[in-house]
Amino acid sequence: RLLRRFFFGLWPDQSVRENLVCSTKETVQVSGGRAVAAENLHITVAFLGSINKAQLRKVRAVPPVTASKFVITLDTLHFHRSSRMLWLVPREIPVELVLLRQSLWDGLEQAGCKREHRLYRPHLTLARRSQIVREVVKPVVWPVTKLALLESVPAPKGVSYEVAQTWRLGE
């Protein structure tokens, strides 16, 4: 493939992933939606879209970012009406995430990528084609220690996300 789809994201470790699934399983069932596979759970930080090999080389050279480790607490359900997606979102967005995204985009722009200008709403998609739910969800506390470059790969049942590279966040 000449063009491949990439994005930077927060990629949970196994214990956070299991916690996310346990905390939201019933809610996803109640929503009637199609659950996102546990191995695909993530929070997008910067969506790049389709890029070629030369662009990918430039993108890989942008991090490591000087951003700090942080904790994000996913504690609120949000139903995205137009796309019928059920999201898990933080009530409070950590300032470290805002700074991470900003410095990452500063570097990506210098590498020739086009910055997204829409409002950034960090979210973790739990289900697609769901109905609105009025559930209270048990908060998931996620210590974020790394940033990942992920490739979106077409798969028989949608897409799978493959980690192309990771960078540890600072103290």
PyMOL CGO cylinders between C-alpha atoms (Angstrom):
from pymol import cmd
from pymol.cgo import CYLINDER

trace = [
    CYLINDER, 0.00, 0.00, 0.00, 1.36, 3.38, -0.99, 0.3, 1, 1, 1, 1, 1, 1,
    CYLINDER, 1.36, 3.38, -0.99, -0.69, 5.33, 1.55, 0.3, 1, 1, 1, 1, 1, 1,
    CYLINDER, -0.69, 5.33, 1.55, -1.29, 4.10, 5.08, 0.3, 1, 1, 1, 1, 1, 1,
    CYLINDER, -1.29, 4.10, 5.08, -3.43, 5.63, 7.85, 0.3, 1, 1, 1, 1, 1, 1,
    CYLINDER, -3.43, 5.63, 7.85, -1.74, 6.74, 11.07, 0.3, 1, 1, 1, 1, 1, 1,
    CYLINDER, -1.74, 6.74, 11.07, -2.49, 8.62, 14.27, 0.3, 1, 1, 1, 1, 1, 1,
    CYLINDER, -2.49, 8.62, 14.27, -0.83, 9.36, 17.58, 0.3, 1, 1, 1, 1, 1, 1,
    CYLINDER, -0.83, 9.36, 17.58, -2.69, 8.07, 20.59, 0.3, 1, 1, 1, 1, 1, 1,
    CYLINDER, -2.69, 8.07, 20.59, -2.71, 7.04, 24.20, 0.3, 1, 1, 1, 1, 1, 1,
    CYLINDER, -2.71, 7.04, 24.20, -2.47, 3.27, 24.27, 0.3, 1, 1, 1, 1, 1, 1,
    CYLINDER, -2.47, 3.27, 24.27, -3.47, 1.57, 27.55, 0.3, 1, 1, 1, 1, 1, 1,
    CYLINDER, -3.47, 1.57, 27.55, -1.39, -1.16, 29.13, 0.3, 1, 1, 1, 1, 1, 1,
    CYLINDER, -1.39, -1.16, 29.13, -3.03, -4.53, 29.79, 0.3, 1, 1, 1, 1, 1, 1,
    CYLINDER, -3.03, -4.53, 29.79, -4.26, -3.74, 33.33, 0.3, 1, 1, 1, 1, 1, 1,
    CYLINDER, -4.26, -3.74, 33.33, -5.90, -0.45, 32.25, 0.3, 1, 1, 1, 1, 1, 1,
    CYLINDER, -5.90, -0.45, 32.25, -7.40, -2.21, 29.22, 0.3, 1, 1, 1, 1, 1, 1,
    CYLINDER, -7.40, -2.21, 29.22, -8.92, -4.92, 31.44, 0.3, 1, 1, 1, 1, 1, 1,
    CYLINDER, -8.92, -4.92, 31.44, -10.21, -2.29, 33.87, 0.3, 1, 1, 1, 1, 1, 1,
    CYLINDER, -10.21, -2.29, 33.87, -11.84, -0.39, 30.97, 0.3, 1, 1, 1, 1, 1, 1,
    CYLINDER, -11.84, -0.39, 30.97, -13.61, -3.52, 29.75, 0.3, 1, 1, 1, 1, 1, 1,
    CYLINDER, -13.61, -3.52, 29.75, -14.78, -4.57, 33.24, 0.3, 1, 1, 1, 1, 1, 1,
    CYLINDER, -14.78, -4.57, 33.24, -16.02, -1.08, 34.14, 0.3, 1, 1, 1, 1, 1, 1,
    CYLINDER, -16.02, -1.08, 34.14, -17.99, -0.56, 30.94, 0.3, 1, 1, 1, 1, 1, 1,
    CYLINDER, -17.99, -0.56, 30.94, -19.15, -4.02, 29.81, 0.3, 1, 1, 1, 1, 1, 1,
    CYLINDER, -19.15, -4.02, 29.81, -22.72, -3.71, 31.16, 0.3, 1, 1, 1, 1, 1, 1,
    CYLINDER, -22.72, -3.71, 31.16, -23.10, -0.15, 29.88, 0.3, 1, 1, 1, 1, 1, 1,
    CYLINDER, -23.10, -0.15, 29.88, -22.03, -1.21, 26.39, 0.3, 1, 1, 1, 1, 1, 1,
    CYLINDER, -22.03, -1.21, 26.39, -24.55, -4.08, 26.48, 0.3, 1, 1, 1, 1, 1, 1,
    CYLINDER, -24.55, -4.08, 26.48, -27.34, -1.72, 27.59, 0.3, 1, 1, 1, 1, 1, 1,
    CYLINDER, -27.34, -1.72, 27.59, -26.45, 0.65, 24.72, 0.3, 1, 1, 1, 1, 1, 1,
    CYLINDER, -26.45, 0.65, 24.72, -27.17, -2.09, 22.18, 0.3, 1, 1, 1, 1, 1, 1,
    CYLINDER, -27.17, -2.09, 22.18, -24.11, -0.96, 20.24, 0.3, 1, 1, 1, 1, 1, 1,
    CYLINDER, -24.11, -0.96, 20.24, -21.23, -2.90, 18.76, 0.3, 1, 1, 1, 1, 1, 1,
    CYLINDER, -21.23, -2.90, 18.76, -18.45, -2.93, 21.37, 0.3, 1, 1, 1, 1, 1, 1,
    CYLINDER, -18.45, -2.93, 21.37, -15.01, -1.76, 20.30, 0.3, 1, 1, 1, 1, 1, 1,
    CYLINDER, -15.01, -1.76, 20.30, -12.62, -4.70, 20.65, 0.3, 1, 1, 1, 1, 1, 1,
    CYLINDER, -12.62, -4.70, 20.65, -10.58, -4.51, 23.87, 0.3, 1, 1, 1, 1, 1, 1,
    CYLINDER, -10.58, -4.51, 23.87, -7.34, -4.53, 21.89, 0.3, 1, 1, 1, 1, 1, 1,
    CYLINDER, -7.34, -4.53, 21.89, -8.48, -1.43, 19.94, 0.3, 1, 1, 1, 1, 1, 1,
    CYLINDER, -8.48, -1.43, 19.94, -9.29, 0.81, 22.94, 0.3, 1, 1, 1, 1, 1, 1,
    CYLINDER, -9.29, 0.81, 22.94, -7.32, 4.08, 22.80, 0.3, 1, 1, 1, 1, 1, 1,
    CYLINDER, -7.32, 4.08, 22.80, -7.55, 7.86, 22.97, 0.3, 1, 1, 1, 1, 1, 1,
    CYLINDER, -7.55, 7.86, 22.97, -6.51, 9.71, 19.81, 0.3, 1, 1, 1, 1, 1, 1,
    CYLINDER, -6.51, 9.71, 19.81, -4.12, 12.61, 20.41, 0.3, 1, 1, 1, 1, 1, 1,
    CYLINDER, -4.12, 12.61, 20.41, -3.39, 13.63, 16.79, 0.3, 1, 1, 1, 1, 1, 1,
    CYLINDER, -3.39, 13.63, 16.79, -5.00, 12.14, 13.68, 0.3, 1, 1, 1, 1, 1, 1,
    CYLINDER, -5.00, 12.14, 13.68, -2.71, 12.18, 10.64, 0.3, 1, 1, 1, 1, 1, 1,
    CYLINDER, -2.71, 12.18, 10.64, -4.83, 10.33, 8.09, 0.3, 1, 1, 1, 1, 1, 1,
    CYLINDER, -4.83, 10.33, 8.09, -3.25, 8.74, 5.03, 0.3, 1, 1, 1, 1, 1, 1,
    CYLINDER, -3.25, 8.74, 5.03, 0.48, 9.31, 4.62, 0.3, 1, 1, 1, 1, 1, 1,
    CYLINDER, 0.48, 9.31, 4.62, 3.23, 7.89, 2.41, 0.3, 1, 1, 1, 1, 1, 1,
    CYLINDER, 3.23, 7.89, 2.41, 6.60, 6.37, 3.40, 0.3, 1, 1, 1, 1, 1, 1,
    CYLINDER, 6.60, 6.37, 3.40, 8.53, 9.64, 3.16, 0.3, 1, 1, 1, 1, 1, 1,
    CYLINDER, 8.53, 9.64, 3.16, 5.96, 11.43, 5.35, 0.3, 1, 1, 1, 1, 1, 1,
    CYLINDER, 5.96, 11.43, 5.35, 6.04, 8.54, 7.82, 0.3, 1, 1, 1, 1, 1, 1,
    CYLINDER, 6.04, 8.54, 7.82, 9.82, 8.91, 8.20, 0.3, 1, 1, 1, 1, 1, 1,
    CYLINDER, 9.82, 8.91, 8.20, 9.37, 12.62, 9.01, 0.3, 1, 1, 1, 1, 1, 1,
    CYLINDER, 9.37, 12.62, 9.01, 6.53, 11.88, 11.44, 0.3, 1, 1, 1, 1, 1, 1,
    CYLINDER, 6.53, 11.88, 11.44, 8.60, 9.26, 13.30, 0.3, 1, 1, 1, 1, 1, 1,
    CYLINDER, 8.60, 9.26, 13.30, 11.32, 11.87, 13.84, 0.3, 1, 1, 1, 1, 1, 1,
    CYLINDER, 11.32, 11.87, 13.84, 8.97, 14.36, 15.54, 0.3, 1, 1, 1, 1, 1, 1,
    CYLINDER, 8.97, 14.36, 15.54, 8.73, 12.83, 19.05, 0.3, 1, 1, 1, 1, 1, 1,
    CYLINDER, 8.73, 12.83, 19.05, 10.13, 12.20, 21.64, 0.3, 1, 1, 1, 1, 1, 1,
    CYLINDER, 10.13, 12.20, 21.64, 8.12, 14.99, 23.11, 0.3, 1, 1, 1, 1, 1, 1,
    CYLINDER, 8.12, 14.99, 23.11, 9.12, 16.64, 26.36, 0.3, 1, 1, 1, 1, 1, 1,
    CYLINDER, 9.12, 16.64, 26.36, 5.69, 16.01, 27.84, 0.3, 1, 1, 1, 1, 1, 1,
    CYLINDER, 5.69, 16.01, 27.84, 5.26, 14.65, 31.35, 0.3, 1, 1, 1, 1, 1, 1,
    CYLINDER, 5.26, 14.65, 31.35, 3.55, 11.49, 32.50, 0.3, 1, 1, 1, 1, 1, 1,
    CYLINDER, 3.55, 11.49, 32.50, 0.05, 12.15, 33.77, 0.3, 1, 1, 1, 1, 1, 1,
    CYLINDER, 0.05, 12.15, 33.77, -3.10, 10.51, 35.02, 0.3, 1, 1, 1, 1, 1, 1,
    CYLINDER, -3.10, 10.51, 35.02, -6.38, 10.74, 33.13, 0.3, 1, 1, 1, 1, 1, 1,
    CYLINDER, -6.38, 10.74, 33.13, -9.63, 9.74, 34.84, 0.3, 1, 1, 1, 1, 1, 1,
    CYLINDER, -9.63, 9.74, 34.84, -12.30, 8.53, 32.44, 0.3, 1, 1, 1, 1, 1, 1,
    CYLINDER, -12.30, 8.53, 32.44, -15.47, 9.05, 34.42, 0.3, 1, 1, 1, 1, 1, 1,
    CYLINDER, -15.47, 9.05, 34.42, -18.26, 10.28, 32.15, 0.3, 1, 1, 1, 1, 1, 1,
    CYLINDER, -18.26, 10.28, 32.15, -20.31, 8.65, 29.40, 0.3, 1, 1, 1, 1, 1, 1,
    CYLINDER, -20.31, 8.65, 29.40, -20.99, 10.72, 26.31, 0.3, 1, 1, 1, 1, 1, 1,
    CYLINDER, -20.99, 10.72, 26.31, -23.28, 9.76, 23.44, 0.3, 1, 1, 1, 1, 1, 1,
    CYLINDER, -23.28, 9.76, 23.44, -22.15, 11.29, 20.17, 0.3, 1, 1, 1, 1, 1, 1,
    CYLINDER, -22.15, 11.29, 20.17, -25.50, 11.66, 18.42, 0.3, 1, 1, 1, 1, 1, 1,
    CYLINDER, -25.50, 11.66, 18.42, -24.46, 12.16, 14.78, 0.3, 1, 1, 1, 1, 1, 1,
    CYLINDER, -24.46, 12.16, 14.78, -22.13, 9.15, 14.71, 0.3, 1, 1, 1, 1, 1, 1,
    CYLINDER, -22.13, 9.15, 14.71, -24.11, 7.07, 17.27, 0.3, 1, 1, 1, 1, 1, 1,
    CYLINDER, -24.11, 7.07, 17.27, -20.94, 6.36, 19.19, 0.3, 1, 1, 1, 1, 1, 1,
    CYLINDER, -20.94, 6.36, 19.19, -20.71, 5.82, 22.92, 0.3, 1, 1, 1, 1, 1, 1,
    CYLINDER, -20.71, 5.82, 22.92, -17.65, 7.49, 24.42, 0.3, 1, 1, 1, 1, 1, 1,
    CYLINDER, -17.65, 7.49, 24.42, -15.96, 7.43, 27.79, 0.3, 1, 1, 1, 1, 1, 1,
    CYLINDER, -15.96, 7.43, 27.79, -14.55, 10.88, 28.52, 0.3, 1, 1, 1, 1, 1, 1,
    CYLINDER, -14.55, 10.88, 28.52, -12.73, 12.68, 31.33, 0.3, 1, 1, 1, 1, 1, 1,
    CYLINDER, -12.73, 12.68, 31.33, -14.76, 15.27, 33.22, 0.3, 1, 1, 1, 1, 1, 1,
    CYLINDER, -14.76, 15.27, 33.22, -11.48, 17.16, 33.58, 0.3, 1, 1, 1, 1, 1, 1,
    CYLINDER, -11.48, 17.16, 33.58, -8.89, 17.18, 30.79, 0.3, 1, 1, 1, 1, 1, 1,
    CYLINDER, -8.89, 17.18, 30.79, -5.37, 16.95, 32.25, 0.3, 1, 1, 1, 1, 1, 1,
    CYLINDER, -5.37, 16.95, 32.25, -3.29, 20.01, 31.35, 0.3, 1, 1, 1, 1, 1, 1,
    CYLINDER, -3.29, 20.01, 31.35, -0.43, 17.61, 30.50, 0.3, 1, 1, 1, 1, 1, 1,
    CYLINDER, -0.43, 17.61, 30.50, -2.56, 16.09, 27.72, 0.3, 1, 1, 1, 1, 1, 1,
    CYLINDER, -2.56, 16.09, 27.72, -3.30, 19.54, 26.30, 0.3, 1, 1, 1, 1, 1, 1,
    CYLINDER, -3.30, 19.54, 26.30, 0.43, 20.40, 26.36, 0.3, 1, 1, 1, 1, 1, 1,
    CYLINDER, 0.43, 20.40, 26.36, 1.39, 17.02, 24.87, 0.3, 1, 1, 1, 1, 1, 1,
    CYLINDER, 1.39, 17.02, 24.87, -1.02, 17.52, 21.97, 0.3, 1, 1, 1, 1, 1, 1,
    CYLINDER, -1.02, 17.52, 21.97, 0.12, 21.10, 21.41, 0.3, 1, 1, 1, 1, 1, 1,
    CYLINDER, 0.12, 21.10, 21.41, 3.84, 20.27, 21.31, 0.3, 1, 1, 1, 1, 1, 1,
    CYLINDER, 3.84, 20.27, 21.31, 3.19, 17.21, 19.16, 0.3, 1, 1, 1, 1, 1, 1,
    CYLINDER, 3.19, 17.21, 19.16, 1.24, 19.26, 16.58, 0.3, 1, 1, 1, 1, 1, 1,
    CYLINDER, 1.24, 19.26, 16.58, 3.92, 21.97, 16.62, 0.3, 1, 1, 1, 1, 1, 1,
    CYLINDER, 3.92, 21.97, 16.62, 6.46, 19.32, 15.57, 0.3, 1, 1, 1, 1, 1, 1,
    CYLINDER, 6.46, 19.32, 15.57, 4.10, 17.62, 13.12, 0.3, 1, 1, 1, 1, 1, 1,
    CYLINDER, 4.10, 17.62, 13.12, 3.37, 20.92, 11.37, 0.3, 1, 1, 1, 1, 1, 1,
    CYLINDER, 3.37, 20.92, 11.37, 7.10, 21.46, 10.89, 0.3, 1, 1, 1, 1, 1, 1,
    CYLINDER, 7.10, 21.46, 10.89, 7.21, 17.94, 9.41, 0.3, 1, 1, 1, 1, 1, 1,
    CYLINDER, 7.21, 17.94, 9.41, 4.57, 19.00, 6.85, 0.3, 1, 1, 1, 1, 1, 1,
    CYLINDER, 4.57, 19.00, 6.85, 1.41, 17.64, 8.50, 0.3, 1, 1, 1, 1, 1, 1,
    CYLINDER, 1.41, 17.64, 8.50, -1.79, 19.66, 8.47, 0.3, 1, 1, 1, 1, 1, 1,
    CYLINDER, -1.79, 19.66, 8.47, -2.94, 20.54, 12.01, 0.3, 1, 1, 1, 1, 1, 1,
    CYLINDER, -2.94, 20.54, 12.01, -6.49, 19.66, 13.02, 0.3, 1, 1, 1, 1, 1, 1,
    CYLINDER, -6.49, 19.66, 13.02, -8.31, 22.84, 14.00, 0.3, 1, 1, 1, 1, 1, 1,
    CYLINDER, -8.31, 22.84, 14.00, -11.53, 21.40, 15.36, 0.3, 1, 1, 1, 1, 1, 1,
    CYLINDER, -11.53, 21.40, 15.36, -12.09, 21.38, 19.10, 0.3, 1, 1, 1, 1, 1, 1,
    CYLINDER, -12.09, 21.38, 19.10, -10.15, 18.53, 20.71, 0.3, 1, 1, 1, 1, 1, 1,
    CYLINDER, -10.15, 18.53, 20.71, -12.32, 16.34, 22.89, 0.3, 1, 1, 1, 1, 1, 1,
    CYLINDER, -12.32, 16.34, 22.89, -10.30, 13.46, 24.28, 0.3, 1, 1, 1, 1, 1, 1,
    CYLINDER, -10.30, 13.46, 24.28, -12.47, 10.36, 24.32, 0.3, 1, 1, 1, 1, 1, 1,
    CYLINDER, -12.47, 10.36, 24.32, -12.30, 6.60, 24.28, 0.3, 1, 1, 1, 1, 1, 1,
    CYLINDER, -12.30, 6.60, 24.28, -14.87, 5.00, 21.96, 0.3, 1, 1, 1, 1, 1, 1,
    CYLINDER, -14.87, 5.00, 21.96, -16.65, 2.14, 23.73, 0.3, 1, 1, 1, 1, 1, 1,
    CYLINDER, -16.65, 2.14, 23.73, -19.27, 1.21, 21.12, 0.3, 1, 1, 1, 1, 1, 1,
    CYLINDER, -19.27, 1.21, 21.12, -20.49, 2.05, 17.65, 0.3, 1, 1, 1, 1, 1, 1,
    CYLINDER, -20.49, 2.05, 17.65, -24.10, 2.11, 16.42, 0.3, 1, 1, 1, 1, 1, 1,
    CYLINDER, -24.10, 2.11, 16.42, -25.33, 2.49, 19.98, 0.3, 1, 1, 1, 1, 1, 1,
    CYLINDER, -25.33, 2.49, 19.98, -28.34, 4.08, 21.60, 0.3, 1, 1, 1, 1, 1, 1,
    CYLINDER, -28.34, 4.08, 21.60, -28.17, 6.78, 24.24, 0.3, 1, 1, 1, 1, 1, 1,
    CYLINDER, -28.17, 6.78, 24.24, -27.68, 5.42, 27.76, 0.3, 1, 1, 1, 1, 1, 1,
    CYLINDER, -27.68, 5.42, 27.76, -28.21, 7.14, 31.09, 0.3, 1, 1, 1, 1, 1, 1,
    CYLINDER, -28.21, 7.14, 31.09, -25.84, 4.98, 33.08, 0.3, 1, 1, 1, 1, 1, 1,
    CYLINDER, -25.84, 4.98, 33.08, -23.31, 6.01, 35.68, 0.3, 1, 1, 1, 1, 1, 1,
    CYLINDER, -23.31, 6.01, 35.68, -19.96, 4.44, 34.98, 0.3, 1, 1, 1, 1, 1, 1,
    CYLINDER, -19.96, 4.44, 34.98, -17.28, 3.46, 37.46, 0.3, 1, 1, 1, 1, 1, 1,
    CYLINDER, -17.28, 3.46, 37.46, -14.34, 5.85, 36.88, 0.3, 1, 1, 1, 1, 1, 1,
    CYLINDER, -14.34, 5.85, 36.88, -11.24, 4.36, 35.26, 0.3, 1, 1, 1, 1, 1, 1,
    CYLINDER, -11.24, 4.36, 35.26, -7.98, 5.90, 36.43, 0.3, 1, 1, 1, 1, 1, 1,
    CYLINDER, -7.98, 5.90, 36.43, -5.31, 5.59, 33.74, 0.3, 1, 1, 1, 1, 1, 1,
    CYLINDER, -5.31, 5.59, 33.74, -1.67, 6.48, 34.49, 0.3, 1, 1, 1, 1, 1, 1,
    CYLINDER, -1.67, 6.48, 34.49, -0.41, 7.58, 31.05, 0.3, 1, 1, 1, 1, 1, 1,
    CYLINDER, -0.41, 7.58, 31.05, 3.30, 6.86, 30.63, 0.3, 1, 1, 1, 1, 1, 1,
    CYLINDER, 3.30, 6.86, 30.63, 3.73, 6.70, 26.86, 0.3, 1, 1, 1, 1, 1, 1,
    CYLINDER, 3.73, 6.70, 26.86, 2.62, 8.06, 23.52, 0.3, 1, 1, 1, 1, 1, 1,
    CYLINDER, 2.62, 8.06, 23.52, 2.09, 5.67, 20.60, 0.3, 1, 1, 1, 1, 1, 1,
    CYLINDER, 2.09, 5.67, 20.60, 2.16, 6.06, 16.83, 0.3, 1, 1, 1, 1, 1, 1,
    CYLINDER, 2.16, 6.06, 16.83, -0.59, 3.75, 15.61, 0.3, 1, 1, 1, 1, 1, 1,
    CYLINDER, -0.59, 3.75, 15.61, -1.50, 2.44, 12.19, 0.3, 1, 1, 1, 1, 1, 1,
    CYLINDER, -1.50, 2.44, 12.19, -5.13, 1.85, 11.30, 0.3, 1, 1, 1, 1, 1, 1,
    CYLINDER, -5.13, 1.85, 11.30, -5.17, -1.42, 9.35, 0.3, 1, 1, 1, 1, 1, 1,
    CYLINDER, -5.17, -1.42, 9.35, -8.29, -2.66, 7.50, 0.3, 1, 1, 1, 1, 1, 1,
    CYLINDER, -8.29, -2.66, 7.50, -9.52, -5.95, 8.97, 0.3, 1, 1, 1, 1, 1, 1,
    CYLINDER, -9.52, -5.95, 8.97, -12.45, -8.29, 8.19, 0.3, 1, 1, 1, 1, 1, 1,
    CYLINDER, -12.45, -8.29, 8.19, -14.57, -6.75, 10.99, 0.3, 1, 1, 1, 1, 1, 1,
    CYLINDER, -14.57, -6.75, 10.99, -13.61, -3.07, 10.64, 0.3, 1, 1, 1, 1, 1, 1,
    CYLINDER, -13.61, -3.07, 10.64, -10.07, -2.05, 11.55, 0.3, 1, 1, 1, 1, 1, 1,
    CYLINDER, -10.07, -2.05, 11.55, -7.31, -3.06, 13.90, 0.3, 1, 1, 1, 1, 1, 1,
    CYLINDER, -7.31, -3.06, 13.90, -4.72, -0.73, 15.33, 0.3, 1, 1, 1, 1, 1, 1,
    CYLINDER, -4.72, -0.73, 15.33, -1.07, -1.71, 15.22, 0.3, 1, 1, 1, 1, 1, 1,
    CYLINDER, -1.07, -1.71, 15.22, 1.57, 0.03, 17.30, 0.3, 1, 1, 1, 1, 1, 1,
    CYLINDER, 1.57, 0.03, 17.30, 4.24, 1.37, 14.94, 0.3, 1, 1, 1, 1, 1, 1,
    CYLINDER, 4.24, 1.37, 14.94, 6.31, 3.03, 17.67, 0.3, 1, 1, 1, 1, 1, 1,
    CYLINDER, 6.31, 3.03, 17.67, 6.07, 4.25, 21.27, 0.3, 1, 1, 1, 1, 1, 1,
    CYLINDER, 6.07, 4.25, 21.27, 7.75, 7.02, 23.25, 0.3, 1, 1, 1, 1, 1, 1,
    CYLINDER, 7.75, 7.02, 23.25, 7.99, 7.16, 27.04, 0.3, 1, 1, 1, 1, 1, 1,
    CYLINDER, 7.99, 7.16, 27.04, 6.74, 10.35, 28.63, 0.3, 1, 1, 1, 1, 1, 1,
    CYLINDER, 6.74, 10.35, 28.63, 9.00, 12.21, 31.05, 0.3, 1, 1, 1, 1, 1, 1,
    CYLINDER, 9.00, 12.21, 31.05, 8.76, 12.64, 34.81, 0.3, 1, 1, 1, 1, 1, 1,
]
cmd.load_cgo(trace, "trace")
